[in-house]
């Protein structure tokens, strides 16, 4: 089948859905950046631009002109220019491709789209996307991942419960939609491969990291705790614990607002590729959130084999306790003292940190079992 993915801000979906579809023998399409009718200042395009054009066997950003550094519509995409040479030197091997199409292609019937997949984060524009589908490809099937914990509790977007559902997990709706044609999706290590990161080559240092974007704005109390611990372990033990977080809302990890150029903070900002590289050499990740839904930090930790230190309650609140387990691949803490002790313990016991990381990475083979792929295949064969 030919699958068109419509997205607004789903890095995991934009990277992972093409991998899933291509693995199962289908062909993936996404809209070419700049096409009218789409809010490109709200859409990170780097996942589709990093994928191969099947015909040319070049990444899409090589086969299509990309803006100058200052002129990207969505700030996070700037790293396509900033790290262009690194990306060109690290082409991925997986047989995954994504063809970019225009509205004209659809109007002229150059491509027959069998199904449209709307991702998470499209909740607020689902009506627009369904109108687009009705206008350009009315006979295509609709696969939906367009719901989130908030909208799920308050009622489905547009009041519609789709016939075909892909649940992006971990999430609160893990047991819902079982009466529909449905399957589960977990973020896949292909995300690192797409970014040119080899997950088999690790260079773990003594450093600890955090990736809480706009941390001080979103959770000032936890930011205060993090900052105090960071200063204490630095001054008393020489341990580096730094938070990396995009410093402008709505534009992701925009390199233009790095450090002192930041609008909402002065933190170091890492591109998606640089963040992936950083995960590969951290002793552990300190992730002070109370809940997450299919989040990037636990996914990147799983891809890279990096243990996490999380707040007590975070795992069950986020439905992650089937993947992350205290003492197996992470540590749960409930006080500043426990956070300090966990950092010091992993710093002083690199072999234990290594084992916890290996346990985290081993979950990739558990999650992506044959049963998992069979459920996807069954869903696609029964589209309504």
C-alpha positions as a Python dict, from the first residue, in 0.01 Angstrom:
ca = {
    (1, 'X'): (0, 0, 0),
    (2, 'X'): (89, 366, -34),
    (3, 'X'): (67, 543, 303),
    (4, 'X'): (57, 922, 346),
    (5, 'X'): (165, 1041, 692),
    (6, 'X'): (21, 1375, 807),
    (7, 'X'): (199, 1523, 1107),
    (8, 'X'): (240, 1836, 1314),
    (9, 'X'): (494, 1770, 1590),
    (10, 'X'): (552, 1399, 1635),
    (11, 'X'): (924, 1325, 1605),
    (12, 'X'): (873, 964, 1715),
    (13, 'X'): (587, 913, 1471),
    (14, 'X'): (756, 1088, 1180),
    (15, 'X'): (1067, 875, 1227),
    (16, 'X'): (908, 551, 1340),
    (17, 'X'): (596, 513, 1125),
    (18, 'X'): (797, 509, 798),
    (19, 'X'): (1024, 242, 948),
    (20, 'X'): (724, 29, 1040),
    (21, 'X'): (550, 65, 705),
    (22, 'X'): (863, 4, 499),
    (23, 'X'): (957, -299, 708),
    (24, 'X'): (615, -448, 626),
    (25, 'X'): (655, -382, 253),
    (26, 'X'): (455, -62, 211),
    (27, 'X'): (556, 272, 61),
    (28, 'X'): (558, 598, 259),
    (29, 'X'): (477, 950, 146),
    (30, 'X'): (481, 1284, 325),
    (31, 'X'): (393, 1634, 207),
    (32, 'X'): (681, 1834, 65),
    (33, 'X'): (772, 2122, 301),
    (34, 'X'): (642, 2457, 184),
    (35, 'X'): (320, 2332, 25),
    (36, 'X'): (32, 2573, 83),
    (37, 'X'): (-234, 2497, 339),
    (38, 'X'): (3, 2363, 606),
    (39, 'X'): (140, 2555, 907),
    (40, 'X'): (507, 2484, 846),
    (41, 'X'): (613, 2702, 1140),
    (42, 'X'): (458, 2432, 1362),
    (43, 'X'): (591, 2125, 1182),
    (44, 'X'): (943, 1984, 1235),
    (45, 'X'): (1038, 1851, 893),
    (46, 'X'): (1382, 1707, 966),
    (47, 'X'): (1263, 1342, 997),
    (48, 'X'): (1121, 1339, 644),
    (49, 'X'): (1412, 1542, 510),
    (50, 'X'): (1665, 1293, 651),
    (51, 'X'): (1496, 995, 489),
    (52, 'X'): (1604, 849, 156),
    (53, 'X'): (1438, 923, -172),
    (54, 'X'): (1389, 570, -303),
    (55, 'X'): (1470, 658, -664),
    (56, 'X'): (1778, 872, -605),
    (57, 'X'): (1901, 694, -289),
    (58, 'X'): (1983, 1035, -144),
    (59, 'X'): (1845, 1189, 171),
    (60, 'X'): (1554, 1417, 87),
    (61, 'X'): (1740, 1724, 205),
    (62, 'X'): (2008, 1644, -57),
    (63, 'X'): (1754, 1596, -333),
    (64, 'X'): (1555, 1909, -242),
    (65, 'X'): (1675, 2261, -173),
    (66, 'X'): (1670, 2349, 197),
    (67, 'X'): (1659, 2702, 342),
    (68, 'X'): (1957, 2901, 463),
    (69, 'X'): (2025, 2876, 836),
    (70, 'X'): (1820, 3185, 922),
    (71, 'X'): (1523, 3102, 703),
    (72, 'X'): (1379, 2774, 830),
    (73, 'X'): (1008, 2791, 910),
    (74, 'X'): (1050, 2561, 1212),
    (75, 'X'): (1355, 2647, 1420),
    (76, 'X'): (1459, 2295, 1517),
    (77, 'X'): (1519, 2213, 1150),
    (78, 'X'): (1820, 2450, 1139),
    (79, 'X'): (2056, 2164, 1224),
    (80, 'X'): (1999, 2031, 870),
    (81, 'X'): (2225, 2319, 760),
    (82, 'X'): (2443, 2342, 1070),
    (83, 'X'): (2533, 1970, 1070),
    (84, 'X'): (2490, 1903, 700),
    (85, 'X'): (2832, 1749, 644),
    (86, 'X'): (2802, 1515, 943),
    (87, 'X'): (2464, 1396, 818),
    (88, 'X'): (2591, 1342, 464),
    (89, 'X'): (2878, 1130, 593),
    (90, 'X'): (2647, 907, 798),
    (91, 'X'): (2383, 763, 565),
    (92, 'X'): (2166, 497, 730),
    (93, 'X'): (2151, 138, 607),
    (94, 'X'): (1790, 37, 678),
    (95, 'X'): (1563, -3, 378),
    (96, 'X'): (1345, 292, 470),
    (97, 'X'): (1241, 562, 227),
    (98, 'X'): (993, 848, 220),
    (99, 'X'): (879, 1019, -99),
    (100, 'X'): (788, 1387, -76),
    (101, 'X'): (477, 1479, -276),
    (102, 'X'): (300, 1801, -366),
    (103, 'X'): (-66, 1894, -378),
    (104, 'X'): (-33, 1897, -756),
    (105, 'X'): (79, 1533, -747),
    (106, 'X'): (-241, 1447, -561),
    (107, 'X'): (-464, 1661, -783),
    (108, 'X'): (-327, 1498, -1097),
    (109, 'X'): (-353, 1150, -949),
    (110, 'X'): (18, 1082, -989),
    (111, 'X'): (16, 886, -665),
    (112, 'X'): (-263, 659, -544),
    (113, 'X'): (-278, 691, -165),
    (114, 'X'): (-438, 390, 2),
    (115, 'X'): (-432, 517, 360),
    (116, 'X'): (-365, 837, 553),
    (117, 'X'): (-206, 819, 900),
    (118, 'X'): (-253, 1125, 1122),
    (119, 'X'): (-6, 1141, 1410),
    (120, 'X'): (-28, 1253, 1770),
    (121, 'X'): (-3, 1631, 1830),
    (122, 'X'): (-249, 1685, 1544),
    (123, 'X'): (-541, 1703, 1789),
    (124, 'X'): (-599, 2077, 1734),
    (125, 'X'): (-592, 2054, 1355),
    (126, 'X'): (-757, 1717, 1297),
    (127, 'X'): (-1059, 1881, 1134),
    (128, 'X'): (-827, 2053, 883),
    (129, 'X'): (-646, 1728, 805),
    (130, 'X'): (-972, 1538, 754),
    (131, 'X'): (-1091, 1813, 518),
    (132, 'X'): (-760, 1781, 330),
    (133, 'X'): (-814, 1406, 301),
    (134, 'X'): (-1172, 1457, 182),
    (135, 'X'): (-1062, 1705, -83),
    (136, 'X'): (-752, 1533, -222),
    (137, 'X'): (-781, 1162, -142),
    (138, 'X'): (-1142, 1088, -44),
    (139, 'X'): (-1124, 714, -105),
    (140, 'X'): (-824, 651, 118),
    (141, 'X'): (-857, 479, 455),
    (142, 'X'): (-781, 670, 775),
    (143, 'X'): (-541, 540, 1041),
    (144, 'X'): (-536, 758, 1351),
    (145, 'X'): (-288, 821, 1628),
    (146, 'X'): (-446, 1161, 1684),
    (147, 'X'): (-542, 1163, 2047),
    (148, 'X'): (-355, 1247, 2364),
    (149, 'X'): (-420, 1198, 2735),
    (150, 'X'): (-598, 1532, 2767),
    (151, 'X'): (-827, 1498, 2466),
    (152, 'X'): (-879, 1131, 2543),
    (153, 'X'): (-1026, 1220, 2883),
    (154, 'X'): (-1235, 1507, 2746),
    (155, 'X'): (-1362, 1328, 2436),
    (156, 'X'): (-1200, 1229, 2108),
    (157, 'X'): (-1090, 1502, 1864),
    (158, 'X'): (-1381, 1610, 1639),
    (159, 'X'): (-1597, 1369, 1838),
    (160, 'X'): (-1480, 1083, 1616),
    (161, 'X'): (-1362, 743, 1729),
    (162, 'X'): (-1161, 615, 1429),
    (163, 'X'): (-1206, 268, 1284),
    (164, 'X'): (-829, 215, 1257),
    (165, 'X'): (-614, 312, 1555),
    (166, 'X'): (-242, 304, 1634),
    (167, 'X'): (-175, 365, 2003),
    (168, 'X'): (155, 547, 2064),
    (169, 'X'): (280, 395, 2389),
    (170, 'X'): (357, 420, 2674),
    (171, 'X'): (34, 614, 2744),
    (172, 'X'): (-278, 615, 2954),
    (173, 'X'): (-487, 475, 2668),
    (174, 'X'): (-285, 153, 2640),
    (175, 'X'): (-593, -65, 2698),
    (176, 'X'): (-839, 138, 2492),
    (177, 'X'): (-970, 86, 2136),
    (178, 'X'): (-940, -291, 2156),
    (179, 'X'): (-1283, -314, 1991),
    (180, 'X'): (-1137, -130, 1691),
    (181, 'X'): (-890, -238, 1424),
    (182, 'X'): (-586, -138, 1624),
    (183, 'X'): (-225, -202, 1722),
    (184, 'X'): (49, -50, 1938),
    (185, 'X'): (348, 163, 1842),
    (186, 'X'): (669, 214, 2036),
    (187, 'X'): (942, 453, 1931),
    (188, 'X'): (1207, 257, 1741),
    (189, 'X'): (1591, 274, 1751),
    (190, 'X'): (1576, 364, 1382),
    (191, 'X'): (1549, 722, 1510),
    (192, 'X'): (1918, 709, 1601),
    (193, 'X'): (2012, 536, 1276),
    (194, 'X'): (1831, 811, 1083),
    (195, 'X'): (2043, 1069, 1268),
    (196, 'X'): (2363, 883, 1181),
    (197, 'X'): (2423, 748, 1533),
    (198, 'X'): (2571, 400, 1578),
    (199, 'X'): (2417, 258, 1897),
    (200, 'X'): (2678, -19, 1913),
    (201, 'X'): (2963, 226, 1971),
    (202, 'X'): (2941, 369, 2322),
    (203, 'X'): (3180, 604, 2494),
    (204, 'X'): (3025, 638, 2838),
    (205, 'X'): (3183, 913, 3048),
    (206, 'X'): (3128, 1018, 3409),
    (207, 'X'): (2885, 1288, 3298),
    (208, 'X'): (2517, 1292, 3385),
    (209, 'X'): (2260, 1476, 3177),
    (210, 'X'): (1903, 1600, 3169),
    (211, 'X'): (1689, 1696, 2871),
    (212, 'X'): (1402, 1894, 3018),
    (213, 'X'): (1315, 2167, 2768),
    (214, 'X'): (1233, 2502, 2931),
    (215, 'X'): (1279, 2329, 3266),
    (216, 'X'): (1277, 2644, 3481),
    (217, 'X'): (955, 2770, 3322),
    (218, 'X'): (763, 2445, 3320),
    (219, 'X'): (853, 2324, 3669),
    (220, 'X'): (1038, 2583, 3879),
    (221, 'X'): (1040, 2371, 4198),
    (222, 'X'): (1199, 2069, 4030),
    (223, 'X'): (1438, 2303, 3845),
    (224, 'X'): (1549, 2443, 4182),
    (225, 'X'): (1606, 2089, 4312),
    (226, 'X'): (1798, 1993, 3998),
    (227, 'X'): (2015, 2307, 4010),
    (228, 'X'): (2101, 2260, 4377),
    (229, 'X'): (2201, 1895, 4323),
    (230, 'X'): (2396, 1988, 4009),
    (231, 'X'): (2596, 2250, 4198),
    (232, 'X'): (2652, 2021, 4497),
    (233, 'X'): (2788, 1720, 4305),
    (234, 'X'): (3003, 1950, 4091),
    (235, 'X'): (3157, 2134, 4385),
    (236, 'X'): (3200, 1831, 4614),
    (237, 'X'): (3268, 1543, 4373),
    (238, 'X'): (3363, 1697, 4038),
    (239, 'X'): (3058, 1535, 3875),
    (240, 'X'): (2909, 1716, 3576),
    (241, 'X'): (2527, 1718, 3572),
    (242, 'X'): (2386, 1952, 3307),
    (243, 'X'): (2039, 2014, 3169),
    (244, 'X'): (2009, 2062, 2794),
    (245, 'X'): (1685, 2219, 2683),
    (246, 'X'): (1552, 2420, 2391),
    (247, 'X'): (1513, 2780, 2496),
    (248, 'X'): (1212, 2886, 2293),
    (249, 'X'): (864, 2737, 2306),
    (250, 'X'): (700, 2604, 1993),
    (251, 'X'): (1021, 2569, 1793),
    (252, 'X'): (1181, 2265, 1952),
    (253, 'X'): (1558, 2253, 1996),
    (254, 'X'): (1626, 2568, 1796),
    (255, 'X'): (2003, 2623, 1776),
    (256, 'X'): (1951, 2993, 1708),
    (257, 'X'): (1854, 3036, 2075),
    (258, 'X'): (2146, 2852, 2229),
    (259, 'X'): (2285, 2969, 2565),
    (260, 'X'): (2290, 3350, 2600),
    (261, 'X'): (2080, 3393, 2287),
    (262, 'X'): (1792, 3220, 2461),
    (263, 'X'): (1454, 3387, 2501),
    (264, 'X'): (1323, 3177, 2790),
    (265, 'X'): (1658, 3070, 2939),
    (266, 'X'): (2031, 3046, 2885),
    (267, 'X'): (2076, 2669, 2871),
    (268, 'X'): (2284, 2475, 2622),
    (269, 'X'): (2059, 2370, 2334),
    (270, 'X'): (2139, 2048, 2147),
    (271, 'X'): (2010, 1953, 1804),
    (272, 'X'): (1831, 1615, 1776),
    (273, 'X'): (2154, 1464, 1641),
    (274, 'X'): (2373, 1618, 1912),
    (275, 'X'): (2126, 1508, 2181),
    (276, 'X'): (2146, 1151, 2050),
    (277, 'X'): (2527, 1170, 2058),
    (278, 'X'): (2513, 1303, 2414),
    (279, 'X'): (2298, 1009, 2527),
    (280, 'X'): (2561, 772, 2389),
    (281, 'X'): (2825, 900, 2632),
    (282, 'X'): (2631, 975, 2950),
    (283, 'X'): (2666, 765, 3263),
    (284, 'X'): (2294, 819, 3331),
    (285, 'X'): (2004, 1054, 3259),
    (286, 'X'): (1832, 1244, 3540),
    (287, 'X'): (1471, 1287, 3432),
    (288, 'X'): (1271, 1487, 3687),
    (289, 'X'): (917, 1477, 3554),
    (290, 'X'): (598, 1353, 3715),
    (291, 'X'): (461, 1196, 3395),
    (292, 'X'): (532, 1151, 3022),
    (293, 'X'): (350, 1015, 2718),
    (294, 'X'): (562, 833, 2461),
    (295, 'X'): (838, 1075, 2556),
    (296, 'X'): (1169, 1131, 2381),
    (297, 'X'): (1395, 1105, 2688),
    (298, 'X'): (1298, 748, 2790),
    (299, 'X'): (1299, 647, 2422),
    (300, 'X'): (1648, 790, 2364),
    (301, 'X'): (1767, 624, 2687),
    (302, 'X'): (1635, 290, 2562),
    (303, 'X'): (1798, 333, 2219),
    (304, 'X'): (2135, 432, 2364),
    (305, 'X'): (2145, 194, 2660),
    (306, 'X'): (2154, 468, 2924),
    (307, 'X'): (2001, 418, 3270),
    (308, 'X'): (1759, 678, 3403),
    (309, 'X'): (1708, 832, 3747),
    (310, 'X'): (1340, 923, 3783),
    (311, 'X'): (1101, 1050, 4047),
    (312, 'X'): (905, 794, 4245),
    (313, 'X'): (563, 767, 4081),
    (314, 'X'): (680, 877, 3737),
    (315, 'X'): (683, 525, 3593),
    (316, 'X'): (331, 415, 3696),
    (317, 'X'): (190, 761, 3621),
    (318, 'X'): (335, 734, 3270),
    (319, 'X'): (248, 367, 3217),
    (320, 'X'): (621, 298, 3178),
    (321, 'X'): (656, 46, 3459),
    (322, 'X'): (644, -245, 3212),
    (323, 'X'): (959, -111, 3045),
    (324, 'X'): (1152, 70, 3317),
    (325, 'X'): (1205, -106, 3650),
    (326, 'X'): (1384, 18, 3959),
    (327, 'X'): (1715, -161, 4005),
    (328, 'X'): (1696, -325, 3662),
    (329, 'X'): (1746, -36, 3421),
    (330, 'X'): (1670, 274, 3629),
    (331, 'X'): (1659, 415, 3982),
    (332, 'X'): (1350, 573, 4137),
    (333, 'X'): (1412, 846, 4392),
    (334, 'X'): (1177, 1033, 4628),
    (335, 'X'): (1400, 1293, 4793),
    (336, 'X'): (1700, 1517, 4718),
    (337, 'X'): (1914, 1289, 4935),
    (338, 'X'): (1815, 982, 4730),
    (339, 'X'): (1887, 1169, 4407),
    (340, 'X'): (2233, 1263, 4533),
    (341, 'X'): (2301, 906, 4647),
    (342, 'X'): (2187, 758, 4313),
    (343, 'X'): (2418, 990, 4118),
    (344, 'X'): (2711, 918, 4345),
    (345, 'X'): (2647, 542, 4336),
    (346, 'X'): (2644, 528, 3954),
    (347, 'X'): (2947, 754, 3932),
    (348, 'X'): (3143, 525, 4166),
    (349, 'X'): (3016, 200, 4011),
    (350, 'X'): (3057, 221, 3632),
    (351, 'X'): (3002, -154, 3585),
    (352, 'X'): (2662, -134, 3752),
    (353, 'X'): (2571, 167, 3538),
    (354, 'X'): (2680, -29, 3231),
    (355, 'X'): (2464, -327, 3329),
    (356, 'X'): (2160, -106, 3389),
    (357, 'X'): (2216, 50, 3046),
    (358, 'X'): (2243, -290, 2879),
    (359, 'X'): (1918, -391, 3045),
    (360, 'X'): (1751, -77, 2910),
    (361, 'X'): (1874, -146, 2558),
    (362, 'X'): (1767, -511, 2578),
    (363, 'X'): (1405, -397, 2595),
    (364, 'X'): (1423, -307, 2224),
    (365, 'X'): (1422, -674, 2126),
    (366, 'X'): (1145, -746, 2376),
    (367, 'X'): (917, -468, 2252),
    (368, 'X'): (970, -537, 1881),
    (369, 'X'): (887, -906, 1887),
    (370, 'X'): (733, -1106, 1603),
    (371, 'X'): (398, -1073, 1779),
    (372, 'X'): (434, -695, 1763),
    (373, 'X'): (497, -695, 1387),
    (374, 'X'): (218, -947, 1330),
    (375, 'X'): (-27, -712, 1503),
    (376, 'X'): (75, -431, 1269),
    (377, 'X'): (39, -657, 968),
    (378, 'X'): (-305, -767, 1083),
    (379, 'X'): (-418, -406, 1138),
    (380, 'X'): (-309, -306, 788),
    (381, 'X'): (-476, -605, 626),
    (382, 'X'): (-805, -516, 795),
    (383, 'X'): (-833, -144, 725),
    (384, 'X'): (-1187, -10, 728),
}
